[in-house]
Amino acid sequence: MSDLSKLNQLKIGFISLFFLVGLFISASVVSGDELGRVNLLHFIGLFVLWPFVSCLLLVVSSISSKAPSIEIIPWLLKLPVIPLAQKQSLLGLKKEQRLSPWLLLCSQQSVLAFSVGCLTSFFLVLLFSDVAFVWRSTLLSASNIEPVLNVIALPWSWFDAALPNIALIEATQENRMNDQAVQGQYGAWWLFLLMAQLVYSIIPRAISSLMASRQFKSLPAYLHELPTKAPINQQPKAPVLAKVSYDRPLLSDYNLCCWLQLPASLLDKLVESQSTEPSHVYHVGFHGEDEQVAVSDNRPQLLLVAAWEPPLGELKDYLSTGQGVIQLIDHKEGVMQPIASHYVDEWRRFCLTLDNWTLFIDKDVQ
C-alpha cells in the first residue's frame, strides 16, 4: 500500500470521527431539556458564531504567520493510537515539504464533516420530535437581540421565510411558554437555523476544503530536481557553504528552543552545559507545542536541531521570524554522538542564506 493510501485511510478516520462528534453534540443541543425546549442563543453560539470565528481565524492565519490559528489535527496525530506505518508516511510528507498542506486539507475536510454531522442531527431531531426553540436572558431583551439576528441573516435577506422578526422574537421568549396563543411559533426558527448553518458552517468549509485539496494536489510528490548530466571534462565547482563555529556562543538573555525530541536527562545536560542559563526552554516544531510562544518572544534563541534530519521549508519559515544560534545535535539512546561530516555540509548549505543565524557544534558535550 502506498504512503498516500495510508494517509487517506488516516484522513477518512479523522473525517468519520468529526462527523460522529458533530452528530452527537448537535443531537444533545437540539434535543433540549425534558420539555423539548432548546435555547436559541446557545444554538447560534455553538453552530453559527463559533464556525464563523474559526473561518475568520483561518483566513487571518493564512495571511499572517503570526496570527492565532486553531489546529486540532496535529494534536490528534500525537495520540499513541496512530499506527507506526502511518506516522512514517507523515514523516515522508514532511521530507517532501507537503505535510502542512496535507494537515490543512485534513483539518478542513474534518471540520466540514463535523458541520455535516451537526446538520444531519438537526434534521433528524426535527423530524422525529417536537422541538420548541426559545430564548432566555436576564440582561437582554427582544429589542437587543433583533439587530444581531438581522445581521446574521443578511446573507439570505432574500428568503423571507427564514428571516427573524420582532414578533417572533417576543413570542418565543421563555417566560411566554404558557401563552397558548403563540404555541405554534416555537418551531418557526428552524428555517433561520438551517440557513445559518449552511451559510456559516457548510459553505465556507466546503470552499476551504476544495481550495486545500487543489493546493495539495498541485504540489509535486518530490521537490528534488532530477540530476542532469554534467558536461564532459568539466571541473567540479567547490560548493559554497556557510561557516560553522565550534566556539561556545556568548548568550546572556536568550531562550533555548528544541526542534527535536530529546530525552529529559539529555535536555537537562545541554541546559547545564550553557555558560548562562536560558530564560525559557521551549519545545517547537513538529514535536513541540510552544512554537507560537517562542515566535512571540523577541529574545535570541539557541535552537537545538537533529543533525540527521534534513532542514526543510517548515524550519526555514520558523527561522525567518527570529535570530540566534543553531546547534546541531546527534545522540543515540541519550548519549551524544559525533556529527557526521555529510550532515554538517547539508546544514551549512541550508544556513548560507540565513543572515540572522549562525551554525554551532559543541564538541564539549559529545
N, C-alpha and C positions, 0 to 999 in steps of 0.2 A: 504494500500500500504506500502511495506517495505521501510526502510530508504535507502537501496541500490537502489531500484527502483526510489525513488525520486531523488537521486543523479545522476542516469543515465539520467533522464529527464533533469536535470540541465546541465549535460555534453553535451547532444545532443544539447541543446540550444546554448552552447558556440561553439560547432563544427559548427553548422549552421551559427552562426554569423560570425565566422572567415572565413568560405567558401565564404559568400557573400561579406565580406570586400575584400578578395583576388580577387574575381571575378571583382568587380568594380574598384579596384586600378589597376589591370593589364589591364583592358579594357581602362582605361583613359591613361595609359602609352603607350600601343601598338597602340592605335588609332592615336597617333601623333598629328601633327598640321593640319592646314587646307589643306595642300598638301599631307597629309599621311606620312610625314617624322617622323621617330622615332629615337631619339638619342641612338645609340647603347651603349654608355658609361653609360647613365642613366639606361638603362635596365639591364646591367651587374651589376651595383652598387646595384640596388634595389632587384633583383631577383637571383643574384649569390653570390656576395661578402657578402652582409648582411646575407643571410642564412648560409653561411659558417662560418662567425664570430660568429653568435648566437650558432651554433652547437659546435664550439670550446669553447665558454664560458660555455656551458652545460657540456662538458667533464671536463674542468678545475674545475668548481664549484663542480662537483661530487667527485673530488679527494681531493680538499682542501675546507674546510668550510669557509675560509676567502677570497676565490676568489670571484670576482664580478659575479653576475648572473642576468638574466633578467626574472622577474616573473610578467606576466600580469594578470593571473587568480586571485591571491589573491587581487589585486586591484579591479577587476570586482566584486568579492564577497562582497565588501563593499558597492556596489551600493544599494540604497533603493528598487530597483525593485525585488530583490531576495525574494521569499516568505518565510514567517517565518518558515513554516514546513521544508523547505529545509535547512534553517540556523540551525535548531535544529538537523537535520540529520548530518550536518557538525560538530556540537559540539559532537555528538555521535562518529563520526570517530576520533575526537581529543582525546576523552577519551580512545578509543581503540588503540591509537597511530598509526592510519592508515591515518591521514589527509595529511601528507606530501607526502606519496606515491600516494595518490589519486590526489593531486594537480599536481604532476609530470605527472601522466597519462593523466589528463585532459588537461594540457598545451601542451604536445607533440601531442596528437590527434588533438587539436585545431590548432596548427601550421601546422600540416600535412594537415588539411582541408584548411587552408589558401593557402598552396603551390598548392594543387589540384585545388583550385579556380583560382589561377593565371594561371596555365597550361591550364585549361579549357577555360578561357577567351582568352588566347594566341591563341589557335586553332580556336576559333570561329571568332576572328578578322581576322586571316589569311585566313579563309575560305570564308568570305563574304566581304572582302575589299582588296585593293591592297596596301600593306604596303611597304614603302621604308625605309630600315634600313641604316642610315647614321651616321656619327660621326663628331663632330666638337670640336676643341680645339685651343685656342690661343697659348699655350705653347708646346703642344705635336705634334709630327709628326708620320707618319706611322711607321718609324723605332723604335720609342719609344714604340708604342702600341703593335707591333708584339710579342716581348718576353713575355709580360704579358698575351696576349691571348693564346700563345703557352703553358704557364704554366697552365692556366685554362683548356686547352684542353688535358692535359696529361692523365687523366683517360680514355679517349676514343681515344687515339692515333692510335688505330687500325681501326677507322672509318674515312677513308679519306674524304668522302663527307662532314663531319661535322667539318673538321679542317680548321682553318684560314690560310691565306697565304698573303704575302706582296702585291700581285697583287690585291686581293680582298679588302684589307685594303685601298690601294691607290685609287682604283676605287670608293669606297663608301664614300670618304671624301666629305663633303657637298659642298665645293667650286667647285666640279666637277659635280654638278647636271645638268648643261647644256650640258654636254658631251654626245651626243646621242649614242656614241659607247659603253657605259657601262651601259645604262639604264636597261638592263636585269639582272644586277648583284645585284640590291638593295634588292631583296628578297632572295638572296643566303645565308643570315645569319641565316635563320630560323632553319636549322638543328643544327647549332652550339648552338643557344639559347635553343633549345629543349633539347639537351644533357646536357647543363649546368644546366637547371632546374631539370632534372632528377637526375643528379649526386650530385648536391649541395643542393637541396631542398627536393625532393620527397624521394629518397632512404635513406638518413640519418635520416629523421624524421619518416619514416616507421620503420626503425630499432629501433630507440629510443622509439617509441610508443609500439612496440612489447615487448621490454625489460621492459618498465614501467608497461605494462599490466601483464606480468609474475611476476614481483616483487609484485604488489598489490594483485594478486590472491594467491600468496604463503603465504601471511600473514593470520594468523587465525583471525576469526571475533572477538574473545575475547582473550586477552592476559593473563587473570587471570586464574590461575590453579584452577581446581575443588577441593573443600575441601575433605580431606581424613579423615577417621575415626581414632580418636586417640585411643591408647591402653587403656584398662580399668584400672582405678585407677591410671593413670599417673598424676603426679602433674604438673600443667601448669607452664611453664617457664616464668619468668618475661621478657618482651620484652626489647631489648637493644635499647635505644633511645638517640638521640643527646641532648645536653644541650640547653636550651632556656634562653636567657638573657632578663631581664626586665630593665636593666640599659641602658640609652641612650648612644649609641656608640660615641666615640670621633673621629670624622672625620673632617679633615681640607680641603684638596684638593680632592674633590670627585664629582661624578655625581649621581644625583637622577634619577632612571630609573623606569618607570611604566610598569609592566607586565599585568596590568588590566586596564579597562576603568573606569576612575573616573570623577565625576563632576568637573568642573573647580574650583568652590569655595572650594571644599574639598581638591583638589590638592594644591591650594594656602595655605590652612590652614596647610597642612602637611609640606609644604616647610617652612612656617614661624615657625613651631614648632621645627625645627632643630636648634641646638646650633650654627652652622655655615651655611652660605648659600651655596648651591651646585654650582659647576662651570657650569654645564649644567643640563637641565631636558630633558630626552629622553623618548619617547614612544616606547616600544619594544614589542615583542611577537605578538600574533595573532591580537591584537587591535592596534598595533603601526606601525610606518613607519621608525623608526630611528635605527633599530637593527644593520645594518652594521656600522653606525657611532659610536654607543655605543661600539661595539666589537673592533673597531679600536682604541678607546680611552683607554689608559692604566691606567687611574685613577681608584681608588677603587670605588665601586658602593654601593649605598643604594637602593636595589631593592624592590619595593613595589609589593606584590603579593596578590591575593584574597585567603583568608583563606579557603573559601568553595570550591575552585576548586582543584581537586586532582593534585598533581605535576606529570607531565608526562615527557616522554623522550625528548620532544622538549625543555622543560625548562632545563633539565639536560645538553643537548648539549650546550645550551647558557651559563650556569654557568661554564662549563669546560673551557671557554675562558677568564674568569676574576676572580675577587676576591672582597670580601666586606661583606655586611650585608644584610640578607633577612628579611624584615619587613612584618609581617602578617597584613592584613587589612580586616576588615569586616564592612560594612556600609549598611544602609537602608535609601534610599531617601536622600542621602547626609549627614546623621548623623552617626557618628562612633558607632559601636556596640561592646560589649564584644565578645571575640573569644571563641567559644565552645571548650571544652577540647578534644573532639574527632578529631576536626580539628587540634589542636596543636599536638596531638600524631602522626597523619599522616605525618605532616611536620617534626616532629622530626625524624621519621623513614627515611624520604627522605634525610634529611641533615646529616645523620650519616656518609655517605661516602664522603661528601664534605669537603675536608681539608681546602680550602681557603675561606669558607663562614661560618658565624655564624647566628643563628636564633634569631630574636629580636621581642618582643612585647612591644609596647609603651602604657602603661596604662594611661599616662597623657592626651592623645588625645581621649580617649574613653568617 
